[in-house]
């Protein structure tokens, strides 16, 4: 089986995958998601500490 000269596989020239605006939007959404996850974990830890600190009636 012969390969055509134009089919170079991964050795071919690089094609643009996404625009810079799309990459910026993805980075922004990942940053917002990370910050919200950190906030949720912090609130969970603080509420657990507050619950443990309460005396048992």
N, C-alpha and C positions, 0 to 999 in steps of 0.2 A: 504494500500500500504506500503510495507516494504522497508526500505533503506538498501542498501548493506553496509557492514562494512567499505569498503574502501572509500565511498563517504562521506567525512566530510564537504564538502562545503568550507566555508571560514576558517575553523579551520585546514585545511591541511597545510603541511609544505610549507615554502616560496620557490618559484621557482625564479631563476634569470630572471629578466625582460629584461635587456639590459646590454651590456658590458660597462665597464668604458670608453672605447674609444668613444662609441656612445653617452654616456651621456656628455662627454667632447665636442664632436662635436656639440651637441644640445645647450649646454651652450654657446659655442663660437658663434654660429650663432645667438642666442638670444641677446648676448651682442653686436654684430655687428649691428643687426637690431635696437636695442635700441639707440645706438650711432648715427646711420644714421637718425633715426627719430628725435632725439634731434637736430641734425645739420639742418635738414630741417625746423623744427619749428623755430630755431634761425634765419636762413636766411629769413624765411617768415616774422618774426616780424621786423627784421632790414629793409627789403625792404618796409614794410608798413610804418615804421617810416620815412624812407627817402622820400617816396611818400607824406606823410602828411606834411613833412617839406618844400616841394617845394611850391613856391608861384604860385597862380593861374594866368595865363596870361590874 
